[in-house]
Structure formats: C-alpha cells, structure tokens
Amino acid sequence: MSHAVPRVPQRQRGISLIEVLVSVLVLGIGLLGIGAMQAYALRGGQSSLESSQAVMLTNQIIEAMRLNRANAADYNGTWAAPPAGGTLAQHDLNEWVAAMRGVANWQGYTPPQPALEANARGIIAGCPAACTVTIEWNDQRAGGGTRQLLTEAEL
C-alpha cells in the first residue's frame, strides 16, 4: 500500500501575459498624455512668441513717430499693406507693415519670415496727441482666433 502524497503546486515564477498587456496599455496611455501636453505647450509657446513680436512692433512704430513728431499725424490710418511714398512717415510705416506681414519693404528686403502672419494689420489713431496703436493678427497656429494688441502712448 502506498500512500500518495498530494502535490503542492510550486510557486508561480515570472509574470503572465495579461499582466504584460495591462502594463503596456498603462504605459501607452501615459505616453499619449505626454504627447498631448507637449503639443499644448508648443501652441502656447507660439502664441507667446507672436504676442512678444506684436509688442516689439508696437514699440518700433511708436519710437519712429517720436523721432518724427512734426509729421506724427501722417502715421494715422489702417495699414494692411505697406504704403508707398517717399516721406519719412511712409518709409517707417512701410518697414513696419512689411516686417509684420513678411513682405518686401520699400528697399526690396523681404524678411525670412513674418513677425506675425501674412494677414496682420496695424491701426494707428489719435496722433500726435494721444496715439493708439493696435495690431491685429490671426492666432490659429497657436490654437486661438483673432488676437489684438492695443497700446496707447503720448509722443
């Protein structure tokens, strides 16, 4: 008579296929989240760059008007395309709008890329007393719509 000793299962070693699949799924979801955050950060960075460029362009035209105070009223208007002409105000406006839109200025120089975008426009009003400079541009590349920067200055 032999007594059979019941077999005790050995301890499990390693990991099962289901555990591996669950860990790959969790890792994949985490990587997708990181990718989405990176895309959001890039859009925010683009929007910030365009806002900074708009501030610099606004300061550029205000300083040009201060240097040409006697003719500051000549800067008033809505500027969607670089104006032609031979006065200092027209040259200043031409360079300003050309830099904003990325088109050739009166000297024939075309910037490698626009400071804002090809449909940007500038509006100057109230000069020489209380100048208001407004720059409008499309912020779709950064995930927004039309943006506007308004700056008031006294010459």
Backbone hydrogen bonds, N-H to C=O, Kabsch-Sander energy under -0.5 kcal/mol:
donor,donor_aa,acceptor,acceptor_aa,energy
3,H,1,M,-0.5
4,A,2,S,-0.7
20,V,16,S,-1.6
21,L,17,L,-2.4
22,V,18,I,-2.4
23,S,19,E,-2.1
24,V,20,V,-2.3
25,L,21,L,-2.2
26,V,22,V,-2.5
27,L,23,S,-2.3
28,G,24,V,-2.5
29,I,25,L,-2.3
30,G,26,V,-2.0
31,L,27,L,-2.3
32,L,28,G,-2.2
33,G,29,I,-1.9
34,I,30,G,-2.0
35,G,31,L,-2.3
36,A,32,L,-2.2
37,M,33,G,-2.2
38,Q,34,I,-2.1
39,A,35,G,-2.1
40,Y,36,A,-2.2
41,A,37,M,-2.3
42,L,38,Q,-2.2
43,R,39,A,-2.1
44,G,40,Y,-2.2
45,G,41,A,-2.3
46,Q,42,L,-2.2
47,S,43,R,-2.2
48,S,44,G,-2.2
49,L,45,G,-2.3
50,E,46,Q,-2.3
51,S,47,S,-2.1
52,S,48,S,-2.3
53,Q,49,L,-2.5
54,A,50,E,-2.2
55,V,51,S,-2.0
56,M,52,S,-2.3
57,L,53,Q,-2.5
58,T,54,A,-2.3
59,N,55,V,-2.4
60,Q,56,M,-2.2
61,I,57,L,-2.0
62,I,58,T,-2.0
63,E,59,N,-2.4
64,A,60,Q,-1.8
65,M,61,I,-2.1
66,R,62,I,-2.0
67,L,63,E,-1.8
68,N,64,A,-0.8
69,R,66,R,-0.8
71,N,68,N,-1.3
72,A,69,R,-1.7
74,D,71,N,-1.6
75,Y,72,A,-1.6
76,N,73,A,-1.2
77,G,124,I,-3.1
79,W,77,G,-0.6
79,W,122,G,-4.0
80,A,78,T,-0.7
91,H,87,T,-2.2
92,D,88,L,-2.7
93,L,89,A,-2.7
94,N,90,Q,-2.4
95,E,91,H,-2.5
96,W,92,D,-2.2
97,V,93,L,-2.8
98,A,94,N,-2.4
99,A,95,E,-2.1
100,M,96,W,-2.0
101,R,97,V,-2.5
102,G,98,A,-1.9
103,V,98,A,-1.5
105,N,109,Y,-2.1
108,G,105,N,-2.0
115,A,99,A,-2.5
116,L,100,M,-1.8
117,E,100,M,-0.7
120,A,117,E,-1.8
121,R,136,E,-2.1
122,G,79,W,-2.4
123,I,134,T,-3.0
124,I,77,G,-2.9
125,A,132,T,-2.0
129,A,126,G,-0.5
130,A,126,G,-1.2
131,C,129,A,-0.6
131,C,153,A,-2.0
132,T,125,A,-2.8
133,V,151,T,-3.3
134,T,123,I,-3.0
134,T,132,T,-0.5
135,I,149,L,-2.5
136,E,121,R,-2.6
137,W,147,R,-2.0
139,D,137,W,-0.5
139,D,145,G,-2.9
142,A,139,D,-0.9
143,G,140,Q,-1.9
144,G,139,D,-2.7
147,R,137,W,-3.3
149,L,135,I,-2.6
151,T,133,V,-3.0
153,A,131,C,-2.7
155,L,128,P,-0.7
155,L,129,A,-0.7
